[in-house]
Amino acid sequence: MFNFESKEALAEWIAHEVVSTAEAAELLNCSRQNLHAFVTSGKLTPIKETNRERLFWRSDVLARKEEASKYKKKAST
C-alpha cells in the first residue's frame, strides 16, 4: 500500500503514473480511435472510465508501445 506525506506528493505521483486518453494516444503515436480499438480488443485496460475520458497506468501504455514495436520489427525484417 502506498503512503503519501501530503496531497502534493500524491498529486505528483498520479501525474507521473497515470495518463489520460490524449496522453496515451500521444505516447503510442496513435489516434483516439486506435486507442479505443486497443481497449475494445483487450490490449489496453483503463483504470478509470467516465463518459468522456479514460485513465491508464503509464506503465501499461508503455508496455503496449513496446509490444507494438516488436511487431513492427518483425514486419520489417
Phi, psi and omega in degrees: 000144180272147177225119183251141183284337182205167175296326180295320178295319177296314180299320178295317179297314179300315181299329180274327188262340185242137179234151178277176177302314181297317179294320179297316179298321179293316179298323181273354182055050181221171179277167175297327179295318177295321178298318176300320179296322177298319180292313182299322181276355179084009180280344178212131184243122177289150177270341177206140178230138170237185179298329187240353188215151172232146175244142183230152169290132178303320182296324177294318180295316180293326176294320177296322178296317179296317179298317180295324180292330176296319179292322179295321179295318179296321182291330182274349180261000000 
